[in-house]
């Protein structure tokens, strides 16, 4: 079986001691392609450099909403320059995060930079990976107004079924991670069960959110198979079927090929 971990952060210091071994474990588990995302200008440059070193690794570049102090008048040009690398397959992760940010003016600044980075994606003709936390209404509003002719994924989806249906109508996918396997995962199983096959991606968000049976440990790309197993259980499908269509979805969205 061939799996794709469509979202991780292998440049995190938690992988500094065993990055090569982590990559080898992923390959052994059937995870043959990995998309590694930046969240600042510095980490975006780092994920591009890392992707160049590993066959089957790709990169996403952009500035996370919690890191917008890193965004200045030259940031767009720097992201566009990074995006010219052939291993860069997405702009992200970008978006909105209201969980930590309560100040209304700073939330407006997040929205402004989100829109600017959507425009970068349009400029470089790449799909978008969105981080959205407790900002469902504003995120959907911005996508409807500002993301015409763009495609992408709502990474680590945490919204409602109603919002998911709106995204699917627009051609946007949802990313499914370790929380699907948690006992307290209330609404996500229902959403996963309802999702069209061509609207789901599997992710780890490594080193965060390790799925059962490794919950509480450092997450890594090999564990994306556990997410796929849970999807298969919920949807009454075979693991082979889930692997097939989630990999096809990743290939179609990100234009990634086996190297």
C-alpha positions as CSV (number, residue, x, y, z in Angstrom):
1,X,0.0,0.0,0.0
2,X,1.1,3.5,-0.8
3,X,0.3,6.3,1.8
4,X,1.1,10.1,1.8
5,X,1.5,12.1,4.9
6,X,0.3,15.4,3.6
7,X,1.2,17.5,6.6
8,X,4.1,17.4,9.0
9,X,6.9,19.4,10.6
10,X,10.1,17.3,10.4
11,X,12.3,20.3,10.8
12,X,11.1,20.5,14.4
13,X,13.9,20.1,16.9
14,X,12.1,16.9,18.2
15,X,13.4,15.1,15.1
16,X,17.0,16.5,15.3
17,X,18.4,13.2,16.7
18,X,16.7,10.7,14.5
19,X,15.4,12.4,11.3
20,X,16.9,9.8,8.9
21,X,15.5,6.9,11.0
22,X,12.1,8.7,11.1
23,X,12.1,8.9,7.4
24,X,13.1,5.2,7.1
25,X,10.3,4.1,9.4
26,X,7.8,6.0,7.3
27,X,9.1,4.2,4.1
28,X,8.8,0.9,5.9
29,X,5.2,1.6,6.8
30,X,4.4,2.4,3.2
31,X,4.4,6.2,3.6
32,X,6.4,6.9,0.4
33,X,5.7,10.7,0.2
34,X,5.7,13.4,2.8
35,X,4.8,17.1,2.7
36,X,6.8,19.1,5.2
37,X,5.4,22.5,6.1
38,X,7.0,25.7,7.2
39,X,5.3,28.2,9.4
40,X,7.8,31.2,9.4
41,X,10.2,32.5,6.7
42,X,13.1,30.7,8.5
43,X,11.3,27.4,8.7
44,X,10.0,27.7,5.2
45,X,13.5,28.0,3.9
46,X,14.5,25.0,6.1
47,X,11.8,22.7,4.8
48,X,12.8,23.5,1.2
49,X,16.4,22.6,2.0
50,X,15.3,19.4,3.7
51,X,13.1,18.4,0.8
52,X,16.0,18.7,-1.5
53,X,17.9,16.1,0.6
54,X,15.2,13.4,0.6
55,X,13.5,11.6,-2.3
56,X,9.8,11.5,-1.6
57,X,9.8,14.6,0.6
58,X,8.1,17.8,-0.6
59,X,7.6,21.3,1.0
60,X,5.0,23.9,1.8
61,X,6.1,27.5,2.4
62,X,4.2,30.2,4.2
63,X,3.7,32.1,7.5
64,X,1.4,30.7,10.2
65,X,-1.2,33.1,11.7
66,X,0.6,32.8,15.1
67,X,3.8,34.0,13.5
68,X,2.6,37.0,11.6
69,X,5.2,39.3,13.3
70,X,7.5,37.6,10.8
71,X,5.6,39.1,7.9
72,X,6.8,42.4,6.5
73,X,6.8,44.2,3.1
74,X,9.4,41.8,1.7
75,X,7.9,38.6,2.9
76,X,5.7,38.0,-0.1
77,X,8.7,38.2,-2.4
78,X,10.7,35.8,-0.2
79,X,7.9,33.3,-0.2
80,X,7.5,33.6,-4.0
81,X,11.2,33.0,-4.4
82,X,11.1,29.9,-2.2
83,X,8.0,28.6,-4.1
84,X,10.0,28.5,-7.4
85,X,11.8,25.4,-6.1
86,X,10.5,22.3,-7.8
87,X,10.1,20.5,-4.4
88,X,7.6,23.2,-3.2
89,X,4.1,22.0,-3.8
90,X,1.9,24.3,-1.6
91,X,1.6,27.7,0.1
92,X,1.1,27.0,3.8
93,X,0.5,26.6,6.4
94,X,-1.4,29.9,6.5
95,X,-4.7,31.0,7.9
96,X,-6.4,32.1,11.1
97,X,-6.0,31.2,14.7
98,X,-8.3,32.8,17.2
99,X,-7.6,30.3,20.0
100,X,-4.7,32.3,21.4
101,X,-5.4,35.6,19.8
102,X,-8.3,37.5,21.4
103,X,-7.4,41.0,20.4
104,X,-9.8,42.2,17.6
105,X,-7.2,44.3,15.8
106,X,-4.7,41.5,15.8
107,X,-7.3,39.2,14.4
108,X,-7.9,41.7,11.6
109,X,-4.2,41.7,10.9
110,X,-4.3,37.9,10.7
111,X,-7.1,38.2,8.1
112,X,-5.1,40.7,6.1
113,X,-2.0,38.5,5.9
114,X,-4.1,35.4,5.2
115,X,-5.6,37.2,2.2
116,X,-2.1,38.4,1.1
117,X,-0.8,34.8,1.2
118,X,-3.8,33.5,-0.8
119,X,-2.8,36.0,-3.4
120,X,0.8,34.6,-3.3
121,X,-0.7,31.1,-4.0
122,X,-2.5,32.6,-7.0
123,X,0.7,34.2,-8.2
124,X,2.7,31.0,-8.1
125,X,-0.2,28.8,-9.1
126,X,0.0,26.4,-6.1
127,X,-2.6,25.0,-3.8
128,X,-3.1,26.2,-0.2
129,X,-2.8,24.5,3.1
130,X,-4.9,26.3,5.8
131,X,-4.5,26.3,9.5
132,X,-7.8,27.4,11.1
133,X,-8.6,27.3,14.8
134,X,-11.8,28.8,16.3
135,X,-12.1,31.1,13.3
136,X,-14.6,29.0,11.3
137,X,-16.9,31.8,10.1
138,X,-14.1,34.3,9.1
139,X,-12.1,31.6,7.4
140,X,-15.0,30.5,5.3
141,X,-16.0,34.0,4.5
142,X,-12.5,34.8,3.3
143,X,-12.2,31.7,1.2
144,X,-15.5,32.5,-0.5
145,X,-14.5,36.1,-1.2
146,X,-10.7,35.8,-1.8
147,X,-9.9,32.2,-2.9
148,X,-11.7,32.0,-6.3
149,X,-9.8,29.8,-8.7
150,X,-7.7,28.4,-5.8
151,X,-7.8,24.9,-4.3
152,X,-6.5,23.6,-1.1
153,X,-7.1,21.8,2.2
154,X,-8.4,22.8,5.6
155,X,-5.6,21.1,7.5
156,X,-6.4,19.2,10.8
157,X,-10.1,19.9,10.2
158,X,-11.9,21.0,13.4
159,X,-15.1,22.7,12.0
160,X,-18.6,21.5,11.7
161,X,-20.2,19.1,9.1
162,X,-22.1,22.1,7.7
163,X,-18.8,24.0,7.1
164,X,-17.2,20.9,5.6
165,X,-20.1,20.6,3.1
166,X,-19.5,24.3,2.1
167,X,-15.8,23.6,1.6
168,X,-16.5,20.5,-0.5
169,X,-18.9,22.5,-2.7
170,X,-16.0,24.9,-3.3
171,X,-13.6,22.0,-4.1
172,X,-11.6,22.3,-0.9
173,X,-10.5,19.1,1.0
174,X,-10.3,18.4,4.7
175,X,-7.2,17.0,6.3
176,X,-7.7,14.3,8.9
177,X,-5.2,13.7,11.7
178,X,-4.7,11.8,14.9
179,X,-7.7,13.4,16.8
180,X,-10.0,11.2,14.7
181,X,-8.7,8.2,16.8
182,X,-9.3,9.9,20.2
183,X,-12.2,8.8,22.4
184,X,-13.4,12.4,22.8
185,X,-13.5,13.0,19.0
186,X,-17.2,13.9,18.9
187,X,-18.0,15.4,15.5
188,X,-15.1,14.4,13.4
189,X,-16.1,10.7,12.8
190,X,-19.5,11.9,11.5
191,X,-17.7,14.3,9.1
192,X,-15.3,11.7,7.9
193,X,-18.2,9.3,7.3
194,X,-20.0,11.9,5.2
195,X,-17.0,13.1,3.2
196,X,-16.9,12.3,-0.5
197,X,-13.9,10.0,-1.2
198,X,-12.2,12.7,-3.3
199,X,-12.4,15.3,-0.5
200,X,-10.2,13.7,2.2
201,X,-6.5,13.8,2.9
202,X,-4.6,12.0,5.7
203,X,-2.0,13.8,7.8
204,X,0.0,13.5,11.0
205,X,0.9,17.1,11.8
206,X,4.1,15.5,13.3
207,X,5.4,15.9,15.9
208,X,2.0,16.8,17.3
209,X,-1.3,14.9,17.8
210,X,-0.1,11.3,17.6
211,X,-3.0,8.9,17.0
212,X,-4.0,6.0,19.1
213,X,-2.1,3.7,19.9
214,X,0.7,6.3,20.3
215,X,-1.3,9.1,21.7
216,X,0.9,11.3,24.0
217,X,4.1,10.3,22.3
218,X,5.9,12.2,19.6
219,X,4.1,11.8,16.3
220,X,5.8,10.9,13.1
221,X,4.8,10.2,9.5
222,X,4.7,6.4,9.8
223,X,1.7,6.9,12.2
224,X,-0.5,8.3,9.3
225,X,-1.3,4.7,8.7
226,X,-3.2,4.6,12.0
227,X,-5.3,7.6,10.8
228,X,-6.1,5.7,7.6
229,X,-7.1,2.6,9.6
230,X,-9.6,4.6,11.6
231,X,-11.0,6.1,8.4
232,X,-11.5,2.6,7.1
233,X,-13.2,1.5,10.2
234,X,-15.6,4.5,10.3
235,X,-16.5,4.3,6.6
236,X,-16.6,0.5,6.5
237,X,-14.0,0.4,3.8
238,X,-10.8,-1.6,3.4
239,X,-7.4,0.0,4.4
240,X,-6.3,-0.6,0.8
241,X,-9.2,1.4,-0.5
242,X,-8.5,4.3,1.9
243,X,-4.8,4.3,1.0
244,X,-5.7,4.3,-2.7
245,X,-8.1,7.3,-2.7
246,X,-6.3,9.4,-0.2
247,X,-3.0,9.0,-2.1
248,X,-4.8,9.8,-5.4
249,X,-6.3,12.9,-3.7
250,X,-2.8,14.0,-2.5
251,X,-1.4,13.5,-6.0
252,X,-4.2,15.5,-7.6
253,X,-4.1,18.4,-5.2
254,X,-0.3,18.7,-4.8
255,X,0.9,17.3,-8.1
256,X,3.4,15.1,-6.3
257,X,4.9,12.1,-8.1
258,X,6.9,9.1,-6.9
259,X,10.5,10.1,-7.5
